[in-house]
Amino acid sequence: MNKIYPSAAAALQGVVADGQLMAVGGFGLCGIPEALIDALRDSGVKNLTVISNNAGVDGFGLGKLLDTRQIKKMISSYVGENKEFERQYLAGELELEFTPQGTLAEKLRAGGAGIPAFFTKTGVGTLVAEGKELREFDGETYVMERSLVPAVSLVKAHRADKSGNLQFRYTARNFNPAVAMAGKVCVVEVEEIVETGDIHPDQIHLPGIYVHRIVHNASPEKRIEKRTITEKAGG
């Protein structure tokens, strides 16, 4: 089966639709599927519920989909770098399901493993636990969290072979493997495509069984978040 598509737009054709639950890999600006996000914006689909550790920044990453009002709800753990996100949320124009970062990762991992729910101590006694089942184990209270199984996952990897076996680079590995495993359909953007067998089995980070479509993006922008400080007067 040919998993390689000629463009990001072609890779999303017939896969994305209005009102979907969708997951997008990446952490901050690291390891985000830039070309697929652009193609998703250009597709015009709307009323999306998007699972992602954060929501990009203004005008980049998922921030582009907020600008075009294609996202109705975010399931995220950190959203502090996007003023448009803040504006929409405070105005009641965007729903937000805040999820602790480790819990979010486990919800995706569990979804990919076929586990419908799990118990965690994280969030007990806070807003996170409101409306959820609580249970006691060994004298400690735990909250039940449902796993996440998005209709579509958009993922960034460094290298793929033609069977869809993936390699990630450094911290770009972050949420991407869990997002890929959780999705019913997984579309992956990669910088390199090699022949099947060219990646040593011990160097495969995610097997191709989880990957349905691949698109080549040889030159992503790869923005870098940089720490900036204000110099003290007279310093």
Phi and psi in degrees as GROMACS dihedral restraints (atoms count N, CA, C in turn):
[ dihedral_restraints ]
;  ai    aj    ak    al  type     phi  dphi    fc
    3     4     5     6     1   -79.7    20    10
    4     5     6     7     1   118.8    20    10
    6     7     8     9     1  -100.7    20    10
    7     8     9    10     1    -4.3    20    10
    9    10    11    12     1   -93.0    20    10
   10    11    12    13     1   129.7    20    10
   12    13    14    15     1  -115.1    20    10
   13    14    15    16     1   149.4    20    10
   15    16    17    18     1   -71.8    20    10
   16    17    18    19     1   -17.9    20    10
   18    19    20    21     1  -156.8    20    10
   19    20    21    22     1   164.7    20    10
   21    22    23    24     1   -63.0    20    10
   22    23    24    25     1   -39.3    20    10
   24    25    26    27     1   -62.2    20    10
   25    26    27    28     1   -42.1    20    10
   27    28    29    30     1   -65.7    20    10
   28    29    30    31     1   -36.1    20    10
   30    31    32    33     1   -67.9    20    10
   31    32    33    34     1   -27.3    20    10
   33    34    35    36     1   -92.0    20    10
   34    35    36    37     1   -12.9    20    10
   36    37    38    39     1   -63.6    20    10
   37    38    39    40     1   129.3    20    10
   39    40    41    42     1    78.7    20    10
   40    41    42    43     1     1.5    20    10
   42    43    44    45     1  -110.3    20    10
   43    44    45    46     1   -44.7    20    10
   45    46    47    48     1   -91.9    20    10
   46    47    48    49     1   149.2    20    10
   48    49    50    51     1  -154.2    20    10
   49    50    51    52     1   160.8    20    10
   51    52    53    54     1   -57.6    20    10
   52    53    54    55     1   142.2    20    10
   54    55    56    57     1    78.2    20    10
   55    56    57    58     1     9.8    20    10
   57    58    59    60     1   -75.4    20    10
   58    59    60    61     1   154.8    20    10
   60    61    62    63     1   -90.5    20    10
   61    62    63    64     1   123.1    20    10
   63    64    65    66     1  -133.6    20    10
   64    65    66    67     1   144.8    20    10
   66    67    68    69     1  -117.2    20    10
   67    68    69    70     1   141.7    20    10
   69    70    71    72     1  -128.4    20    10
   70    71    72    73     1   126.9    20    10
   72    73    74    75     1   -73.8    20    10
   73    74    75    76     1   169.8    20    10
   75    76    77    78     1   117.9    20    10
   76    77    78    79     1   163.8    20    10
   78    79    80    81     1  -142.5    20    10
   79    80    81    82     1   110.2    20    10
   81    82    83    84     1    66.4    20    10
   82    83    84    85     1  -124.3    20    10
   84    85    86    87     1  -103.8    20    10
   85    86    87    88     1     6.0    20    10
   87    88    89    90     1   -92.6    20    10
   88    89    90    91     1   121.8    20    10
   90    91    92    93     1    74.4    20    10
   91    92    93    94     1    33.1    20    10
   93    94    95    96     1   -95.5    20    10
   94    95    96    97     1   144.0    20    10
   96    97    98    99     1   -79.4    20    10
   97    98    99   100     1    82.3    20    10
   99   100   101   102     1   -59.5    20    10
  100   101   102   103     1   -48.6    20    10
  102   103   104   105     1   -66.6    20    10
  103   104   105   106     1   -37.2    20    10
  105   106   107   108     1   -69.3    20    10
  106   107   108   109     1   -36.9    20    10
  108   109   110   111     1   -63.9    20    10
  109   110   111   112     1   -42.3    20    10
  111   112   113   114     1   -61.3    20    10
  112   113   114   115     1   -43.1    20    10
  114   115   116   117     1   -67.1    20    10
  115   116   117   118     1   -35.2    20    10
  117   118   119   120     1   -64.7    20    10
  118   119   120   121     1   -42.9    20    10
  120   121   122   123     1   -58.2    20    10
  121   122   123   124     1   -47.5    20    10
  123   124   125   126     1   -69.7    20    10
  124   125   126   127     1   -19.9    20    10
  126   127   128   129     1   -70.2    20    10
  127   128   129   130     1   -25.3    20    10
  129   130   131   132     1    82.2    20    10
  130   131   132   133     1     3.4    20    10
  132   133   134   135     1   -63.0    20    10
  133   134   135   136     1   151.2    20    10
  135   136   137   138     1  -141.3    20    10
  136   137   138   139     1   176.3    20    10
  138   139   140   141     1    57.5    20    10
  139   140   141   142     1    39.8    20    10
  141   142   143   144     1   -83.5    20    10
  142   143   144   145     1   143.9    20    10
  144   145   146   147     1  -104.4    20    10
  145   146   147   148     1   118.3    20    10
  147   148   149   150     1  -114.8    20    10
  148   149   150   151     1   126.3    20    10
  150   151   152   153     1   -94.5    20    10
  151   152   153   154     1   121.1    20    10
  153   154   155   156     1  -162.2    20    10
  154   155   156   157     1   144.8    20    10
  156   157   158   159     1   -53.7    20    10
  157   158   159   160     1   -39.2    20    10
  159   160   161   162     1  -140.4    20    10
  160   161   162   163     1  -170.0    20    10
  162   163   164   165     1  -121.1    20    10
  163   164   165   166     1    34.2    20    10
  165   166   167   168     1    67.7    20    10
  166   167   168   169     1  -157.9    20    10
  168   169   170   171     1  -129.1    20    10
  169   170   171   172     1   173.0    20    10
  171   172   173   174     1   -58.3    20    10
  172   173   174   175     1   121.7    20    10
  174   175   176   177     1    78.3    20    10
  175   176   177   178     1     8.2    20    10
  177   178   179   180     1  -148.4    20    10
  178   179   180   181     1   149.4    20    10
  180   181   182   183     1    63.3    20    10
  181   182   183   184     1  -141.2    20    10
  183   184   185   186     1   -64.6    20    10
  184   185   186   187     1   -16.0    20    10
  186   187   188   189     1   -56.4    20    10
  187   188   189   190     1   -29.6    20    10
  189   190   191   192     1   -66.0    20    10
  190   191   192   193     1   -36.4    20    10
  192   193   194   195     1   -76.3    20    10
  193   194   195   196     1   -25.2    20    10
  195   196   197   198     1   -71.6    20    10
  196   197   198   199     1   -38.4    20    10
  198   199   200   201     1   -60.1    20    10
  199   200   201   202     1   -36.6    20    10
  201   202   203   204     1   -92.5    20    10
  202   203   204   205     1     4.0    20    10
  204   205   206   207     1    59.9    20    10
  205   206   207   208     1    38.1    20    10
  207   208   209   210     1   -90.8    20    10
  208   209   210   211     1   -13.4    20    10
  210   211   212   213     1  -103.6    20    10
  211   212   213   214     1   127.5    20    10
  213   214   215   216     1  -100.0    20    10
  214   215   216   217     1   -22.9    20    10
  216   217   218   219     1  -150.2    20    10
  217   218   219   220     1   140.0    20    10
  219   220   221   222     1  -114.4    20    10
  220   221   222   223     1   137.8    20    10
  222   223   224   225     1  -112.6    20    10
  223   224   225   226     1   103.6    20    10
  225   226   227   228     1  -144.4    20    10
  226   227   228   229     1   169.0    20    10
  228   229   230   231     1  -114.3    20    10
  229   230   231   232     1   -22.0    20    10
  231   232   233   234     1  -145.0    20    10
  232   233   234   235     1   125.6    20    10
  234   235   236   237     1  -135.8    20    10
  235   236   237   238     1    26.2    20    10
  237   238   239   240     1   -84.8    20    10
  238   239   240   241     1     5.8    20    10
  240   241   242   243     1  -117.4    20    10
  241   242   243   244     1    18.4    20    10
  243   244   245   246     1  -132.6    20    10
  244   245   246   247     1   104.6    20    10
  246   247   248   249     1   -67.8    20    10
  247   248   249   250     1   -34.4    20    10
  249   250   251   252     1   -67.9    20    10
  250   251   252   253     1   -37.0    20    10
  252   253   254   255     1   -58.1    20    10
  253   254   255   256     1   -48.9    20    10
  255   256   257   258     1   -58.4    20    10
  256   257   258   259     1   -44.9    20    10
  258   259   260   261     1   -62.1    20    10
  259   260   261   262     1   -47.3    20    10
  261   262   263   264     1   -64.5    20    10
  262   263   264   265     1   -41.4    20    10
  264   265   266   267     1   -66.0    20    10
  265   266   267   268     1   -47.2    20    10
  267   268   269   270     1   -67.2    20    10
  268   269   270   271     1   -25.6    20    10
  270   271   272   273     1   -85.9    20    10
  271   272   273   274     1    -0.9    20    10
  273   274   275   276     1    76.6    20    10
  274   275   276   277     1    18.2    20    10
  276   277   278   279     1   -95.0    20    10
  277   278   279   280     1   -10.2    20    10
  279   280   281   282     1  -137.9    20    10
  280   281   282   283     1   129.1    20    10
  282   283   284   285     1   -83.5    20    10
  283   284   285   286     1   149.5    20    10
  285   286   287   288     1  -139.3    20    10
  286   287   288   289     1   126.9    20    10
  288   289   290   291     1  -110.0    20    10
  289   290   291   292     1    94.4    20    10
  291   292   293   294     1   -69.8    20    10
  292   293   294   295     1   131.8    20    10
  294   295   296   297     1  -136.1    20    10
  295   296   297   298     1   127.4    20    10
  297   298   299   300     1   -53.3    20    10
  298   299   300   301     1   144.6    20    10
  300   301   302   303     1   -59.4    20    10
  301   302   303   304     1   -45.5    20    10
  303   304   305   306     1   -65.0    20    10
  304   305   306   307     1   -37.4    20    10
  306   307   308   309     1   -65.4    20    10
  307   308   309   310     1   -40.6    20    10
  309   310   311   312     1   -61.5    20    10
  310   311   312   313     1   -44.7    20    10
  312   313   314   315     1   -61.4    20    10
  313   314   315   316     1   -41.9    20    10
  315   316   317   318     1   -71.3    20    10
  316   317   318   319     1   -33.5    20    10
  318   319   320   321     1   -61.9    20    10
  319   320   321   322     1   -38.6    20    10
  321   322   323   324     1   -72.8    20    10
  322   323   324   325     1   -44.7    20    10
  324   325   326   327     1   -60.6    20    10
  325   326   327   328     1   -43.8    20    10
  327   328   329   330     1   -63.8    20    10
  328   329   330   331     1   -40.8    20    10
  330   331   332   333     1   -58.9    20    10
  331   332   333   334     1   -42.1    20    10
  333   334   335   336     1   -69.3    20    10
  334   335   336   337     1   -25.8    20    10
  336   337   338   339     1   -91.9    20    10
  337   338   339   340     1     0.6    20    10
  339   340   341   342     1    78.2    20    10
  340   341   342   343     1    22.0    20    10
  342   343   344   345     1   -98.9    20    10
  343   344   345   346     1   116.3    20    10
  345   346   347   348     1   -72.6    20    10
  346   347   348   349     1   -26.5    20    10
  348   349   350   351     1  -161.9    20    10
  349   350   351   352     1   164.3    20    10
  351   352   353   354     1  -152.9    20    10
  352   353   354   355     1   166.6    20    10
  354   355   356   357     1  -110.7    20    10
  355   356   357   358     1   139.9    20    10
  357   358   359   360     1  -143.6    20    10
  358   359   360   361     1   151.8    20    10
  360   361   362   363     1   -80.7    20    10
  361   362   363   364     1   -19.5    20    10
  363   364   365   366     1   -63.3    20    10
  364   365   366   367     1   125.2    20    10
  366   367   368   369     1    95.7    20    10
  367   368   369   370     1    -8.6    20    10
  369   370   371   372     1   -60.7    20    10
  370   371   372   373     1   131.9    20    10
  372   373   374   375     1    82.6    20    10
  373   374   375   376     1     9.1    20    10
  375   376   377   378     1  -124.1    20    10
  376   377   378   379     1  -179.9    20    10
  378   379   380   381     1   -59.1    20    10
  379   380   381   382     1   -28.0    20    10
  381   382   383   384     1   -59.2    20    10
  382   383   384   385     1   -32.2    20    10
  384   385   386   387     1   -90.2    20    10
  385   386   387   388     1    -6.2    20    10
  387   388   389   390     1   -61.6    20    10
  388   389   390   391     1   129.8    20    10
  390   391   392   393     1    79.3    20    10
  391   392   393   394     1     4.3    20    10
  393   394   395   396     1  -108.9    20    10
  394   395   396   397     1   155.7    20    10
  396   397   398   399     1   -68.1    20    10
  397   398   399   400     1   134.0    20    10
  399   400   401   402     1  -110.9    20    10
  400   401   402   403     1   143.7    20    10
  402   403   404   405     1  -145.9    20    10
  403   404   405   406     1   149.0    20    10
  405   406   407   408     1  -100.7    20    10
  406   407   408   409     1   131.6    20    10
  408   409   410   411     1  -129.4    20    10
  409   410   411   412     1   123.5    20    10
  411   412   413   414     1    52.1    20    10
  412   413   414   415     1    38.9    20    10
  414   415   416   417     1    81.9    20    10
  415   416   417   418     1     3.0    20    10
  417   418   419   420     1  -115.6    20    10
  418   419   420   421     1   145.7    20    10
  420   421   422   423     1   -91.6    20    10
  421   422   423   424     1   135.4    20    10
  423   424   425   426     1  -126.2    20    10
  424   425   426   427     1   153.7    20    10
  426   427   428   429     1  -109.4    20    10
  427   428   429   430     1   139.8    20    10
  429   430   431   432     1   -86.2    20    10
  430   431   432   433     1   131.2    20    10
  432   433   434   435     1  -118.7    20    10
  433   434   435   436     1   132.7    20    10
  435   436   437   438     1   -80.4    20    10
  436   437   438   439     1   144.9    20    10
  438   439   440   441     1   -74.6    20    10
  439   440   441   442     1   168.4    20    10
  441   442   443   444     1  -116.1    20    10
  442   443   444   445     1   129.0    20    10
  444   445   446   447     1  -130.2    20    10
  445   446   447   448     1    85.8    20    10
  447   448   449   450     1   -68.6    20    10
  448   449   450   451     1   151.8    20    10
  450   451   452   453     1   -65.9    20    10
  451   452   453   454     1   -36.9    20    10
  453   454   455   456     1  -137.3    20    10
  454   455   456   457     1   137.8    20    10
  456   457   458   459     1  -117.4    20    10
  457   458   459   460     1   133.4    20    10
  459   460   461   462     1  -109.9    20    10
  460   461   462   463     1   124.9    20    10
  462   463   464   465     1  -132.1    20    10
  463   464   465   466     1   148.0    20    10
  465   466   467   468     1  -115.1    20    10
  466   467   468   469     1   128.4    20    10
  468   469   470   471     1  -131.2    20    10
  469   470   471   472     1   165.5    20    10
  471   472   473   474     1   -83.0    20    10
  472   473   474   475     1   -46.3    20    10
  474   475   476   477     1  -139.7    20    10
  475   476   477   478     1   144.5    20    10
  477   478   479   480     1  -136.3    20    10
  478   479   480   481     1   147.7    20    10
  480   481   482   483     1   -94.0    20    10
  481   482   483   484     1   176.4    20    10
  483   484   485   486     1   -71.0    20    10
  484   485   486   487     1    -9.8    20    10
  486   487   488   489     1   -92.2    20    10
  487   488   489   490     1    -4.7    20    10
  489   490   491   492     1    95.3    20    10
  490   491   492   493     1     2.7    20    10
  492   493   494   495     1   -65.3    20    10
  493   494   495   496     1   135.6    20    10
  495   496   497   498     1  -118.0    20    10
  496   497   498   499     1   148.8    20    10
  498   499   500   501     1  -122.4    20    10
  499   500   501   502     1   138.0    20    10
  501   502   503   504     1  -110.7    20    10
  502   503   504   505     1   156.2    20    10
  504   505   506   507     1  -108.8    20    10
  505   506   507   508     1   122.1    20    10
  507   508   509   510     1    49.3    20    10
  508   509   510   511     1  -132.3    20    10
  510   511   512   513     1   -73.0    20    10
  511   512   513   514     1    -8.8    20    10
  513   514   515   516     1   -67.5    20    10
  514   515   516   517     1    -7.4    20    10
  516   517   518   519     1   -68.9    20    10
  517   518   519   520     1   -38.9    20    10
  519   520   521   522     1     5.2    20    10
  520   521   522   523     1  -114.0    20    10
  522   523   524   525     1   -83.0    20    10
  523   524   525   526     1    -9.4    20    10
  525   526   527   528     1   -59.9    20    10
  526   527   528   529     1   -46.8    20    10
  528   529   530   531     1   -60.8    20    10
  529   530   531   532     1   -42.4    20    10
  531   532   533   534     1   -65.7    20    10
  532   533   534   535     1   -40.2    20    10
  534   535   536   537     1   -62.6    20    10
  535   536   537   538     1   -42.9    20    10
  537   538   539   540     1   -62.1    20    10
  538   539   540   541     1   -43.6    20    10
  540   541   542   543     1   -67.5    20    10
  541   542   543   544     1   -33.3    20    10
  543   544   545   546     1   -75.5    20    10
  544   545   546   547     1   -31.2    20    10
  546   547   548   549     1   -72.2    20    10
  547   548   549   550     1   142.1    20    10
  549   550   551   552     1   -67.0    20    10
  550   551   552   553     1   -35.5    20    10
  552   553   554   555     1  -127.3    20    10
  553   554   555   556     1   128.3    20    10
  555   556   557   558     1  -116.3    20    10
  556   557   558   559     1   121.9    20    10
  558   559   560   561     1  -112.5    20    10
  559   560   561   562     1   127.3    20    10
  561   562   563   564     1  -120.5    20    10
  562   563   564   565     1   135.2    20    10
  564   565   566   567     1  -104.0    20    10
  565   566   567   568     1   128.1    20    10
  567   568   569   570     1  -132.4    20    10
  568   569   570   571     1   157.1    20    10
  570   571   572   573     1   -88.7    20    10
  571   572   573   574     1   -24.1    20    10
  573   574   575   576     1  -136.7    20    10
  574   575   576   577     1   141.5    20    10
  576   577   578   579     1  -124.0    20    10
  577   578   579   580     1   128.5    20    10
  579   580   581   582     1  -124.1    20    10
  580   581   582   583     1   171.5    20    10
  582   583   584   585     1   -70.6    20    10
  583   584   585   586     1   150.0    20    10
  585   586   587   588     1   -59.3    20    10
  586   587   588   589     1   128.9    20    10
  588   589   590   591     1   102.1    20    10
  589   590   591   592     1   -14.9    20    10
  591   592   593   594     1   -74.8    20    10
  592   593   594   595     1   -21.9    20    10
  594   595   596   597     1   -94.5    20    10
  595   596   597   598     1   123.1    20    10
  597   598   599   600     1   -59.8    20    10
  598   599   600   601     1   136.8    20    10
  600   601   602   603     1   -52.1    20    10
  601   602   603   604     1   -35.7    20    10
  603   604   605   606     1   -72.1    20    10
  604   605   606   607     1   -12.3    20    10
  606   607   608   609     1  -103.2    20    10
  607   608   609   610     1     5.7    20    10
  609   610   611   612     1   -84.8    20    10
  610   611   612   613     1   121.0    20    10
  612   613   614   615     1   -87.5    20    10
  613   614   615   616     1   -27.5    20    10
  615   616   617   618     1  -145.5    20    10
  616   617   618   619     1   124.1    20    10
  618   619   620   621     1   -71.6    20    10
  619   620   621   622     1   151.9    20    10
  621   622   623   624     1   -65.3    20    10
  622   623   624   625     1   -11.5    20    10
  624   625   626   627     1   -59.7    20    10
  625   626   627   628     1   -25.8    20    10
  627   628   629   630     1   -87.5    20    10
  628   629   630   631     1    -9.5    20    10
  630   631   632   633     1  -107.8    20    10
  631   632   633   634     1   128.2    20    10
  633   634   635   636     1  -106.4    20    10
  634   635   636   637     1   -35.9    20    10
  636   637   638   639     1  -140.3    20    10
  637   638   639   640     1   144.0    20    10
  639   640   641   642     1  -129.6    20    10
  640   641   642   643     1   138.4    20    10
  642   643   644   645     1  -130.1    20    10
  643   644   645   646     1   141.3    20    10
  645   646   647   648     1   -92.7    20    10
  646   647   648   649     1   123.7    20    10
  648   649   650   651     1  -130.1    20    10
  649   650   651   652     1    92.7    20    10
  651   652   653   654     1   -72.0    20    10
  652   653   654   655     1   -22.8    20    10
  654   655   656   657     1  -134.1    20    10
  655   656   657   658     1    66.7    20    10
  657   658   659   660     1   -68.4    20    10
  658   659   660   661     1   157.2    20    10
  660   661   662   663     1   -68.3    20    10
  661   662   663   664     1   -39.3    20    10
  663   664   665   666     1    53.2    20    10
  664   665   666   667     1    61.8    20    10
  666   667   668   669     1   -63.0    20    10
  667   668   669   670     1   149.0    20    10
  669   670   671   672     1  -119.3    20    10
  670   671   672   673     1   130.9    20    10
  672   673   674   675     1   -80.5    20    10
  673   674   675   676     1   128.3    20    10
  675   676   677   678     1  -120.6    20    10
  676   677   678   679     1   138.6    20    10
  678   679   680   681     1   -77.9    20    10
  679   680   681   682     1   128.5    20    10
  681   682   683   684     1  -124.6    20    10
  682   683   684   685     1   144.6    20    10
  684   685   686   687     1  -132.1    20    10
  685   686   687   688     1   158.3    20    10
  687   688   689   690     1   -95.5    20    10
  688   689   690   691     1   126.3    20    10
  690   691   692   693     1   -71.6    20    10
  691   692   693   694     1   141.3    20    10
  693   694   695   696     1   -71.6    20    10
  694   695   696   697     1   143.6    20    10
  696   697   698   699     1   -60.6    20    10
  697   698   699   700     1   132.1    20    10
  699   700   701   702     1    78.6    20    10
  700   701   702   703     1     6.4    20    10
